[in-house]
C-alpha cells in the first residue's frame, strides 16, 4: 500500500508545502523592506524581490499540482545515489559498514 496516496498524508504534504511557501514569502518581504530602507525609499531596489516572489509563486503552483508520490520519488532517487556513493567511498578506504 502506498502511503503517499492516503488523504491524511496529502493534507500533511500540502500543509508542509504551504508553510514553506509562506516562510519564503515572509523572507522575501523582509528582504524587500530592508532593501527599500537601505536605498532610501527607491522602488527600483524592490524589483528583484518582486521577481523572485513571482518565480516562487509559479514554482509553488507547479509543485502543488504534482502528486506527492512523484515529488518524493524525485527527491529520494538522488539522495539514495549520494548515500550509495558515500558508502562505496567508505568501504574503499577500509571502513566496515
Secondary structure as UniProt FT lines:
FT   HELIX           3..5
FT   HELIX           7..38
FT   TURN            39..40
FT   HELIX           43..46
FT   HELIX           47..65
FT   HELIX           68..92
FT   TURN            93..94
//
